Amino acid sequence: MKYDRANIDTDRIDKLKNKYKRTVIRDNRVDQLLNSSKLAYNEEKAIREGYNVLSSHEDVSAESLKNSLFSHNTDIIFRRIKNKFLEIYDFDVSDLTFVNDRTMGNVNAFFETDLIFFDRMLEDTLHAFFIVTLIWAKYFDDENLYGRFFNYLTTVLYATIVDKSTYNIYDGEYIKREIRQWSSTVNLAVSCQYFCMYFCIAHEVAHKYIAETVDKISAVQEEFKADSIAYDIVLRLMMDEENSDIENKDRELFAYCYLAPMMIFDFWDLLFYTNRVISKTYMIKDNKHPEIKKRKENLFSIPYTDEYDFDSSEGNDVYSAFLDVIDKYKTELLYRAENGTLKEFLNYIKGA
């Protein structure tokens, strides 16, 4: 089922000057999904992501941590993507070197000659971003809590923009309690994070494939093509898992996260937006990358063809819930910037 966020004017955010008022009723299937057994808590994946809040659990062992570190690290993701390129495109990228650390200190990844670099800061920040936005989505209709989640998300984005660091969301006692209570939501957040990581790494491998197999094209065209190839690779890996005997606890790619590549573009767009509101300046955008809106439009044309066979309904619900949060955050950020309360909160963050 093709994604269609009906009756949503995505440009309305910049026009709103008043406090957010809900105009869209979200389908309760999102809440059902967040509580479903399909998203049963995966403790090993939680350990891999550093949920120290779970350290009191008696069944958390060194062996489970060791197994998780092996099963869910970026080197394994890179290897799976390389194998899929060989299978689908008959393209061998065994000469590529993969680096995953904080050398650059930004939320990005890049390909250069025979090197792919995936910044650990991107991995960690996506983790914090999805934890906050998807727990917020669960409590979206609770107006008593929106301020708390707004503050968490602002802090995550501010740390990324200004401090060039990742905010440790586990410092917050409230978030710790929510992680204990709603482990299924945490698992959804981690699943979205991993889907994005697969997409980003596959995108950079696609640049290598394009450089060696495609006639000269513009930098913008290359980005579109790399996005398309990456999405194809990850969707096929997802379907491989769905059609296999792998248990859910050992899977990393789920159909309910199939729109996660859109989410990472929304994340980058939100960084630009937040920087513009906070500092009244624009982050420099190069002319080698297409507009985010156009990149998303390109991706939306891919998963609904006959090549891909999976149930997209839950993924559509998840993305709609996610966009509700993004819209609400943008409107509230602008509102607080205009009434002066945002400046007070940012001063509090700086002094924290």
N, C-alpha and C positions, 0 to 999 in steps of 0.2 A: 504494500500500500504506500503510495507516494506521499511524502510529507507535504502538508499544506496547513500553514498556520493562518487559518481563515480570519478575515476581518481585522488584521493587525497592520497598523500603519507604522512601519519601522522608523519613519522619520519624525514621529510625533514627539520623541523624547526631547529633541532640541527646542521644541516649541512650548513645552510645558513650563509654567512659571509657578504653579501652585503645588502644594503637597500632594504626594501620590494618592490617587484614588483608583481602586481596582475596577477595571472595565472588562476583564476577561474571566470567565469562570472556567477553572481548570477541571478536566475530567478526573473523577476519583480513581480511575485506573492507575494513576501514578502512585497514589497511596497504597493501593493493592499490590503494585509491583514492589514498592519499597519494603513491604512486609511479607512478601512471598517467600516460600521455602526455596524457590529457585535462586534466591540471593542469600542462601544460608551462609552464616559467618565462616570465613576462611581464616583460621588463626595463623597459619604459616605465612599467608600473604600479609596479614597484619603485622607480624613480627618483622618481615622484610621491610615494611615501610616505617618501622621504628615506633610502634605504638607502645611506648614505655608505660602508658597507663594500664596496660594489660599485664604488667610484670608480676602482679599478685596472683595470677592464675596458676594453680598448682601444676597444670598439664603443659605449661610452656617449658620446653626443655632445650638444652643445647643442641640436641640432635635435630629437633624440628627447625631450629634456627638455621643450622647448617644446610639442611635439605632445602629450605626456602631460599637461602642465598644462592644456591645452585640453580634452582628452578626458575627464579624470577629476576635474573639480572640482565642487564642490557646486552651483555655478550651473547647470551642465549637468544635474545630477541634478534640480534644482528645475524646470528647463524641461521635462524629460521628464515629470515628474509632473504639471505643469500641463496639458500637452498630453493626457495620459491622462485627467485629470479631465474635460476638455472632450469627449473622445471617448466616454467611458463614461457620464458623468453629465450631459453637456451643461451643464457648469458652468464659467464663465469666471472665473479667478482672476488675470487679468492686472494687476489693481490691487494685488496683494500685493507688498510689499517683502520681499526676502530678505536677511538679514544673517548672515554666517558669520565670527565673530572670537572673541576671548577677553575681551570686555567684562565678562561675568558671572563668568568663572572657575569654572565648574562643569560637571558632566557631564550636561547637560540641553539641552532645546530647548523653546520655547514659542511660542504664537500669541497676539497681542493686537491687536485691531481689524484693521488692514491690514498687520501686520508679523509675519513669522516669523523667529525668532532661533534659530540652531543654533550652539551653542558649539563653537568649535574644540577646546576641551579634551576634549569628548566624542569627537570624531573621533580625536584623537591617543591618548587613553586606550584606546579600543576597539582601535586598532591594536596597542598594546603588549599588551593583554589577550589578544587572539586569537593573536598571535605566540607568547606564552608558553604558553597553554593547549593549543594545537594541536601545538606541538613536544613538549610534555610528553606529550600523548596518543600521539604516535608512539613514545615511549620508556616508555610506561606500565608495562610489565612489568619494567623495569630498576630494581630496588630500589636500585642504587648511584647512580642519578641523581635519584631523587625529591626528595632534600633540596635539591639545586641548584635544581630547578624550583619547589619550594615557596618557597625564598628569593626567587626572581625574582618570583613572583606576589604574595607578601606585600609586596614592595617597591613593586610597581605599585599595589596597593590602598592601602597606607599613604600613598604620595605623594598619591593622590587624596583620601583622607579627611582627613589631617592637614595636609599641605602645600598642598593645593588646587592641585596641579601634576601634570604628566605625567612619569613616570619615563622617562628615555631608556634604553631597553633596549639600545641599540647601544653603550653604555659597556662592556658585558660582553664580554670576549673569547670566552667560550664560546658566547654567543648569535651572535656574528659568524661563528664557525666553522660553527655549525649552519645559519645562513642561507645560507652558501656551499654547504654540502653538501646541504641539503634544501630547495632553492628551490621544489619543488612544494608543500611544506607551508606555506611562506611565502605562496605564491599562494593556497592554500586560506584562510589566515588573512585575507588582504586581501579575498578574495571575500566572506567572512563579514562583515567590517567594512563593505564597501560595501552589502551587502544590508541590514544594520542601519541604515545612513545613509539609504538609500532609504525604509525603513519609518518611521524617525523623522520625516523631512521630510514624507512623505505623511500621517502622523498629524496633523501640525500643519496641513497644508492641509485635511484632513478637518474640523478644528474650524471652519474658515472656511465650509466647505460646510454643516455642521450648523447653524451660527449663522444662515445665510440661507435654509435650506430645510426645516428640521425644527421642528415645534412644540416648545414649551417642554418640556424633559426635565431630569432631575436631572443634577448634575455627574458622578456615578458612571456613569449611563447613557450620558452623552455620551462618556466615556472608552472604554467598551466599544464604542460605535458607531464612534468614530474609529479604534480599533484594527482593527475589522473592515473598514472602508473602506480603510484604509492597506494592510492585508494583501492585499485584493482587487486594489488598484492595482498593487502590486509583483509579485504573482504573474502578473498579466496582462502586465506589462512583461517579466517573465522568459520567459513563453511566447512573446511576440513575438520575443524574441531567439533562442529555440530554433527557431522556425519560419522564421527569416530566413536569408539567405545570409551573415550577419556571421560572420567568422572568430572562433575562440575568443579570440585575442589581443586582439580589439577588443570583447569582451563584458564586461559587469559583473555580470550576474545569472545564476546557475547553479542548476540543480535540486538539486545536492548541498548547497546552502546554504539550501534553502527553509525550514528550521527556525531560521534565524538570528534572526528576531524573538523566538523563545523564549530564545535565548542572551542577548539584550540584557536581557531581564527577569531571567535568571539572574545576569547581571553586576550589575544594580542590587541584587538580593537578596543577592549576595555582599558588596557594599559594606556593607549593613545588618548582615549577620552578622559580618563582620570588625570593624566598629566596635564591635559589642556585645561581642565577645570581648576585643578589645584594651583598650577604655576602660571596659568594663562599663556602658555607657550606650546608650540607644537614640536613633538618629537620629529627629528629629521627622517623623512622617508626617501629611500633611493628610487631611481627610475628603472631599476631592474626587476622590481617585484610589482605584480598587478595589484589593483585595489582589492582589499579584503572582500568587499561585497562581490566583486567579479569572480574571485577565487572560489567563494562559496557557491555562486551560481554554477560555476563549472563542475564542482563536486556534486551538486544536486542532480546533475544530468546523468550520473553514473549508476547508482545502485538499483535503479528500477528497470533495468533492461533484463532481457531473458537470460543473460549470462549468470545472474545471481538469483539464487533460490533460498530465501529465508523469510521469516515472519518479521516484518518491520513495525508492527503496530505498537509494541511496547517501547521500541526506540523512539518512535514519534512522540509518545507521551512523555518520555523522559526529556526529550529536547524541548518540548513545549513548556514543561515545568522549569527547566533551566532558563529558558528565555524570559519567563515571567520574572525570575529573580534578577536577571541582567537588566531588564527594563526598569524594574523597581529601584534597583541600585542607582542607575543613571539618573533617574528623576530625583531621587532623594539627595544624591550628591550635588546636583545643580541647586536644589532647593536650599540645602544647608550652606552652600557657597554664597548664595544670595542673602541669607539672613544672618551670616556671620558665625554660626555654630560650627561649621566645618573647620574654620581657622582655629577655634578653641580646641577642637579635638586633635587637630594636627599638632598643635603646640604641646598637648598632653602626650602624644606619641613620641615627639622629639625628646621630651623630658623623662620619658619612662625608662 
